[in-house]
Amino acid sequence: MKTHIGLLLMLLTPGMFAVAQDSWVQKADFGGGVRTGASGFSLNEKGYVGTGFYDGQWLKDFWEYDPATNVWTQKADFGGVPREGGVGFSIGDKGYLGTGENGDEWPFTFRDLWEYDPLANEWVRKADIPLSRGRYAAIGLAIGNKGYVGFGSYFGEYDPFCWDDLWEFDPVPNAWTSKSRLIGGARRHASGFVVGGKMYVGTGNFFDETSSGTIMLNYKDFWQYDPIANAWTRKADFTPGERTHTCGFALSESGFFSGGYDVASATRKKDVWEYSTVADEWIQRNDFPGTGNYGLLALVINKTAYMGINGPEKDFWQYTPSIAVQDTCATPYALQTIHVADTAVLLGWSLPEDTVNGYRIRCEAVYANDVHKRTVASNTSRVLIHGLLPGTTYKWKMKSFCAAHTAAWIIGPAFTTKRVQSFSANTSNDLHTATNVVSVTPNPCNGNFIVTLHLPQQIQQAEVCLYSAAGIKIWQQKAVPVAGLLTAGINLAGNVVPGVYMLKINHNNGSVKCRVVVE
């Protein structure tokens, strides 16, 4: 059977330090030897590579690369069937390998996913992708705390075909969710990367056999996937043209495609192209110095890119880009307001790939003096803030902090708490009835309103007070009921900020309370 090349895509958040060289440095050769179709991931400042195909054999060995020592160390074999052309990604402190093909093992292509624990050096099988058939030459990556697997091809006893679907893996419930299909069409051997919480995917080819003959389509298109909107947007085509088996990785706000099979010239390439997510354009960089080949494997370890392994050689290279990126603290993304109540809000965000010490959140009313601050741990992706003012608009922001750096503030979406609907009050201190109803007109108001309250005729005097949401008395006046009816006109327009206040009427037999909303 013809061999097929796998693709590894790694997620990198901004925050890399590099000298502007656009250069390559050769590192220690891959410890597992020559192969094609290997897969892997980066985890805890180390790289992990395994599986593949060589000399008629499907492989399952697995290796760890330590950049600090430039040494490869063999680890526990991959837990599944030997294979090539699988996918790899990491979430938190675990790595994941899955899918791929083995021409000697039924069903030939696989839909399984395996989790690797580097501390225990063990593999555990997770939930299969919920499809009737497996796939190889798919795409695999991580965005925050979710994994994504999509596209690829089936190859077995049936006619081969390609997929255009995308699946999201959540490790906590160990479950898959179907997401929006790629608008550009089904394909295999595509490439991509993740920048700023969004996925960028392109190139590849479509292959099928019909009664009319073989269909082969090659692609140069390029697409952005937004996981929050679950939507695809077309971007600038890959400048060199139609290509398959390219290698993708990301550094800072740029992504990179390298190598692959150029359809127009029918040659294996070693060129490197940088894609700017800001400018939506491709810029050619210095060629990969290793052997030109398709299906090279890329790892991003501790904000540094490495590439090589797959192909006729086992060489491994470190890449320094032509951009200088300052060492900063990684930032969260996809800030959202999950749920809003009258006095509380649940805020959420997606965690960055890189480790931080924690997050600071600041939530403040737009038109009132009401500020709430929280500090949460680095593994926290949501926070509940309570004690808010009802019917009030709030803005909020957050930033991450590290040992030596603090990131810039990131603005979250504004929200308005729900209004309080009832403005009547009950008391058991009335001389004749258990219910005293206080009327505030208008309510909501601009600060000017009229209070009316029916009281027993023997009550000769009362005091009307207004309190802020913090319980501070901001206004009071004496009031004398006439024939059991207390009426007081209050004029505070321009002297109080919008928000919710408590009106309290004290008399010698008790008190009555209600809320007043100032807009």
Beta strands, then each sheet from edge to edge (+ up, - down):
strand 1: 23-27
strand 2: 39-43
strand 3: 46-54
strand 4: 57-66
strand 5: 71-75
strand 6: 87-91
strand 7: 94-98
strand 8: 113-117
strand 9: 122-125
strand 10: 139-143
strand 11: 146-150
strand 12: 153-154
strand 13: 161-162
strand 14: 166-170
strand 15: 175-179
strand 16: 191-195
strand 17: 198-202
strand 18: 205-210
strand 19: 213-218
strand 20: 222-226
strand 21: 231-235
strand 22: 243-244
strand 23: 247-251
strand 24: 254-262
strand 25: 267-276
strand 26: 281-285
strand 27: 297-301
strand 28: 304-308
strand 29: 316-320
strand 30: 333-340
strand 31: 344-350
strand 32: 358-365
strand 33: 371-377
strand 34: 382-386
strand 35: 393-401
strand 36: 410-411
strand 37: 415-416
strand 38: 438-441
strand 39: 448-454
strand 40: 462-467
strand 41: 473-479
strand 42: 485-491
strand 43: 499-507
strand 44: 510-518
sheet 1: 1+ 29- 28+ 27-
sheet 2: 2+ 3- 4+ 5-
sheet 3: 6+ 7- 8+ 9-
sheet 4: 10+ 11- 14+ 15-
sheet 5: 12+ 13-
sheet 6: 16+ 17- 20+ 21-
sheet 7: 18+ 19-
sheet 8: 22+ 24- 23+
sheet 9: 22+ 24- 25+ 26-
sheet 10: 30+ 31- 34+
sheet 11: 33+ 32- 35+ 36-
sheet 12: 33+ 32- 35+ 37-
sheet 13: 38+ 39- 42+
sheet 14: 41+ 40- 43+ 44-
end
